């Protein structure tokens, strides 16, 4: 069965902070909603996290609610992941209530696919870095063992080994880039033989790596201007899964990218 997913990440709504042009977030969200509603028509939308430039608990709650409402206006199910900025001023219990999440990490079956939403804020460190905990790894192992059908993995922090020596932020803060315990996560993916693709945000750029026959796909930020001469990147992705075999990704915006595998 064909599955179409709209992917968006690192929306960073709020005041402008460094390269995170939060003032552009809601106009660009409106553009995303129109593209999804009128042209791509996804079956599902996944928000990979960092919906806000964190300011205060009250302002963060208000902006997260607005982001959620905008995305849900497309009229299809929307799945949300925790980003590191989302949890600076709001605890996980309140965040779950805001987003309608049953758990900080969770999985579900949808249109013949098994979707796994990991939590790389388990815990967050330094306000930016991410971890997949021992408990989550045990849960992931059991979940992959009992599930059927092709599996898609979603996380906020990358689980691959992408290079970031040229990155404007992570080159100076390498410990904050890639998730702790990513190697062990990848080993579980490979051993299961079921994982067809892994998607993440956090890096604010586009990147693809194929490891053990599994594509790891990083999607750029909606608003970051670090690679676009100060203009918001306007990035989002359209993902198509054909019969649980072929994965096709089109990243739209100022830095478009096309990728298909195999």
C-alpha positions as CSV (number, residue, x, y, z in Angstrom):
1,X,0.0,0.0,0.0
2,X,1.2,3.5,-0.8
3,X,1.7,5.9,2.2
4,X,2.2,9.6,1.9
5,X,3.7,11.6,4.8
6,X,4.2,15.3,5.3
7,X,7.3,15.9,7.4
8,X,8.1,19.1,9.2
9,X,10.7,19.9,11.8
10,X,12.5,22.7,13.8
11,X,9.7,25.2,13.3
12,X,11.1,27.4,16.1
13,X,8.2,29.7,16.4
14,X,8.8,32.8,18.6
15,X,11.2,35.7,18.6
16,X,14.2,35.5,16.2
17,X,17.2,33.9,17.9
18,X,20.6,33.6,16.1
19,X,19.8,31.8,12.8
20,X,16.4,30.6,14.1
21,X,14.1,33.1,12.5
22,X,11.1,32.4,14.6
23,X,9.1,35.4,13.4
24,X,8.8,33.6,10.0
25,X,7.4,30.4,11.5
26,X,3.6,30.9,11.3
27,X,3.6,32.4,7.8
28,X,5.7,29.5,6.6
29,X,3.4,27.0,8.5
30,X,0.5,28.5,6.6
31,X,2.3,27.8,3.4
32,X,3.0,24.2,4.5
33,X,-0.6,23.7,5.3
34,X,-1.7,24.9,1.9
35,X,0.8,22.7,0.1
36,X,-0.3,19.7,2.1
37,X,-4.0,20.4,1.7
38,X,-4.1,21.4,-2.0
39,X,-1.2,19.6,-3.7
40,X,0.5,16.8,-1.8
41,X,-2.5,15.5,0.2
42,X,-0.7,13.3,2.7
43,X,-2.2,10.5,4.7
44,X,-0.3,11.6,7.8
45,X,1.8,14.5,9.1
46,X,4.8,14.0,11.4
47,X,6.3,17.0,13.4
48,X,9.8,16.0,14.4
49,X,10.1,18.5,17.2
50,X,11.5,21.9,18.3
51,X,8.2,23.8,17.7
52,X,9.4,26.9,19.6
53,X,12.3,29.2,20.4
54,X,11.8,28.7,24.1
55,X,11.0,31.9,26.0
56,X,8.8,31.2,29.0
57,X,6.3,28.5,30.1
58,X,3.3,30.5,29.3
59,X,4.5,31.8,25.9
60,X,5.8,28.3,24.9
61,X,2.5,26.7,25.8
62,X,0.6,29.2,23.7
63,X,2.9,28.8,20.6
64,X,2.9,25.0,20.8
65,X,-0.9,25.1,20.8
66,X,-0.9,27.3,17.8
67,X,1.5,25.1,15.9
68,X,-0.6,22.0,16.8
69,X,-3.8,23.7,15.6
70,X,-2.2,24.8,12.3
71,X,-0.9,21.3,11.5
72,X,-4.2,19.6,12.4
73,X,-6.1,22.0,10.1
74,X,-4.8,19.9,7.2
75,X,-7.4,17.3,8.3
76,X,-5.2,14.2,8.6
77,X,-3.6,12.6,11.7
78,X,-0.6,14.5,13.1
79,X,2.1,12.8,15.2
80,X,4.4,14.9,17.4
81,X,7.9,14.2,18.7
82,X,9.7,16.0,21.6
83,X,12.4,18.4,20.6
84,X,15.0,19.7,23.0
85,X,13.7,23.3,22.9
86,X,10.1,22.1,23.5
87,X,11.0,20.8,27.0
88,X,13.1,23.7,28.4
89,X,10.2,25.4,30.2
90,X,7.5,22.6,30.0
91,X,7.8,19.2,31.6
92,X,7.1,16.0,29.7
93,X,3.8,15.3,31.4
94,X,2.4,18.7,30.4
95,X,3.8,18.4,27.0
96,X,2.1,15.0,26.5
97,X,-1.2,16.6,27.5
98,X,-0.6,19.6,25.1
99,X,0.1,17.3,22.1
100,X,-2.2,14.4,22.9
101,X,0.7,12.0,23.2
102,X,0.1,8.8,25.1
103,X,3.8,8.4,26.0
104,X,7.1,10.1,25.4
105,X,8.1,7.3,23.0
106,X,5.4,5.2,21.3
107,X,4.5,3.2,18.3
108,X,1.4,2.5,16.2
109,X,0.2,0.7,13.1
110,X,-1.0,2.9,10.3
111,X,-2.1,1.9,6.8
112,X,-0.1,-1.3,6.8
113,X,3.1,0.3,8.3
114,X,4.5,0.3,11.8
115,X,5.5,3.8,13.0
116,X,8.0,4.2,15.8
117,X,8.3,7.7,17.5
118,X,11.4,7.7,19.5
119,X,12.3,10.2,22.3
120,X,15.8,11.5,22.1
121,X,15.1,13.8,25.1
122,X,15.6,10.8,27.4
123,X,17.3,12.7,28.9
124,X,18.3,16.0,27.2
125,X,21.7,17.3,28.4
126,X,23.1,20.8,28.1
127,X,19.7,21.9,26.8
128,X,20.6,20.7,23.3
129,X,22.1,17.2,23.4
130,X,19.9,14.1,23.3
131,X,19.9,10.5,24.5
132,X,17.9,7.3,24.1
133,X,17.8,5.7,27.5
134,X,18.3,2.1,28.5
135,X,14.6,1.6,29.2
136,X,13.7,3.0,25.8
137,X,16.2,0.7,24.1
138,X,14.6,-2.3,25.8
139,X,11.2,-1.1,24.8
140,X,12.4,-0.6,21.2
141,X,13.9,-4.1,21.0
142,X,10.6,-5.6,22.2
143,X,8.5,-3.4,19.9
144,X,10.5,-4.3,16.8
145,X,10.4,-8.0,17.7
146,X,6.6,-8.2,18.0
147,X,5.6,-5.8,15.2
148,X,4.7,-6.8,11.6
149,X,4.9,-5.0,8.4
150,X,7.5,-2.4,7.2
151,X,8.7,-0.1,10.0
152,X,9.4,3.7,9.8
153,X,11.4,5.3,12.6
154,X,11.2,9.0,13.6
155,X,13.4,10.8,16.0
156,X,14.5,14.4,16.8
157,X,18.2,13.9,17.0
158,X,20.1,12.0,14.3
159,X,20.8,8.3,14.7
160,X,23.4,8.1,11.9
161,X,27.1,9.2,11.8
162,X,26.8,12.2,9.6
163,X,29.8,14.6,9.5
164,X,29.2,18.2,10.7
165,X,32.7,19.7,10.6
166,X,31.3,22.6,8.5
167,X,28.2,23.1,10.6
168,X,27.8,26.7,12.0
169,X,26.8,25.4,15.4
170,X,27.6,21.7,15.9
171,X,31.2,22.0,14.7
172,X,31.8,23.9,17.9
173,X,29.4,21.7,20.0
174,X,29.9,18.2,18.7
175,X,28.5,16.4,21.7
176,X,25.1,18.1,21.1
177,X,24.6,16.9,17.5
178,X,24.0,13.1,17.4
179,X,21.9,11.0,19.8
180,X,23.7,9.1,22.6
181,X,23.1,5.3,22.1
182,X,22.5,5.7,18.4
183,X,24.8,2.8,17.6
184,X,22.8,0.5,19.7
185,X,19.6,1.8,18.2
186,X,20.9,1.1,14.7
187,X,21.9,-2.4,15.7
188,X,18.3,-3.1,16.7
189,X,17.0,-1.7,13.4
190,X,19.4,-3.8,11.4
191,X,18.7,-7.0,13.4
192,X,14.9,-6.7,13.0
193,X,15.1,-6.7,9.2
194,X,11.9,-4.6,9.2
195,X,13.1,-1.0,9.2
196,X,12.7,0.8,5.8
197,X,13.8,4.4,6.8
198,X,14.7,6.6,9.7
199,X,13.8,10.3,9.7
200,X,15.1,13.1,12.0
201,X,15.5,16.8,12.4
202,X,17.7,18.8,14.9
203,X,20.6,19.6,12.5
204,X,18.8,22.3,10.5
205,X,20.1,20.9,7.2
206,X,19.4,18.1,4.8
207,X,21.4,14.9,4.9
208,X,21.2,11.3,3.8
209,X,23.2,8.3,4.9
210,X,22.6,4.6,4.2
211,X,23.8,2.3,6.9
212,X,23.2,-1.5,6.7
213,X,20.8,-1.0,3.9
214,X,18.6,1.5,5.9
215,X,18.4,5.2,4.8
216,X,18.8,7.8,7.6
217,X,17.3,11.0,6.4
218,X,17.8,14.4,8.1
219,X,15.3,17.1,7.2
220,X,16.2,20.8,7.4
221,X,14.5,23.5,9.6
222,X,11.5,25.4,8.5
223,X,13.0,28.7,9.6
224,X,16.8,28.5,9.9
225,X,18.7,31.0,7.8
226,X,22.2,29.6,8.5
227,X,22.7,28.1,5.0
228,X,20.5,30.5,3.0
229,X,22.1,34.0,3.4
230,X,19.8,34.9,6.3
231,X,16.5,33.9,4.6
232,X,14.4,31.2,6.3
233,X,15.1,27.8,4.7
234,X,11.3,27.1,4.4
235,X,12.1,23.3,4.5
236,X,9.6,20.5,4.7
237,X,9.5,17.1,3.2
238,X,7.1,15.0,1.2
239,X,7.7,11.3,1.8
240,X,6.1,8.5,-0.3
241,X,6.4,4.8,0.6
242,X,5.5,2.5,-2.3
243,X,4.2,-1.0,-1.3
244,X,6.5,-1.0,1.8
245,X,9.6,-1.2,-0.4
246,X,10.7,2.1,-2.1
247,X,11.2,5.3,-0.1
248,X,11.0,8.6,-1.9
249,X,11.7,11.9,-0.3
250,X,11.3,15.4,-1.7
251,X,12.5,18.3,0.5
252,X,11.0,21.6,-0.6
253,X,12.2,25.1,0.2
254,X,15.3,27.1,-0.4
255,X,17.5,24.0,-0.4
256,X,15.6,21.3,-2.2
257,X,16.7,17.7,-2.1
258,X,15.4,14.5,-3.8
259,X,16.2,11.0,-2.6
260,X,14.9,7.5,-3.4
261,X,15.9,4.2,-2.0
262,X,16.4,1.5,-3.1
